[in-house]
Amino acid sequence: MKQKNIIKGTILLGSLSFFIGCETGVSNKHDKTPFRATESSSHTVSYSKPITAKTSKIEKIFSKSGTPGYYLQVGYFKSEKPSTTLKDKAHKANLPYTLIKKYEGGEPRYYALVGPYRSYNQANAVKSRVRTHLTPSAFVTEVVRP
């Protein structure tokens, strides 16, 4: 009887420490971004890192006139304003188009952007749609005040 209680206690203690260990999550001493667990229809659990602004380099556009936020850059034009074709394509795809004019070295530069979005994740979520309808080289950028 005593041996059964010891075995039950060992199993209970092992199970408890297993569940406590699972609740603390997976840790990597070099990267402190938490993992996200997702369960599929076959009841298998997979772990993936969420997409965050910290995991990728974001180019920033410093502008006093532009609305701060995250955008998808669909074009960069030196000295000439882009044609209305890009704007028309964005309008047909129901994407918010913005053009920012910025002077660099006394010369005008034009940034054709889709957005703004409040977060990197929101902008990144529409990237495939922008790449399909406007340009395959679109990427997420951030407009900030200088």
VENWO-V635397 format. One record per helix or strand. SS is the DSSP state (a for helix, b for strand). FROM is the first residue (numbers start at 0). TO is the last residue. Records with the same first field share a line. If there is no record, write none. Layout:
SS->FROM-TO, FROM-TO
This chain:
a->1-23, 52-54, 83-91, 119-124, 126-132
b->27-27, 30-30, 34-38, 44-48, 58-61, 68-77, 96-103, 106-116, 138-143
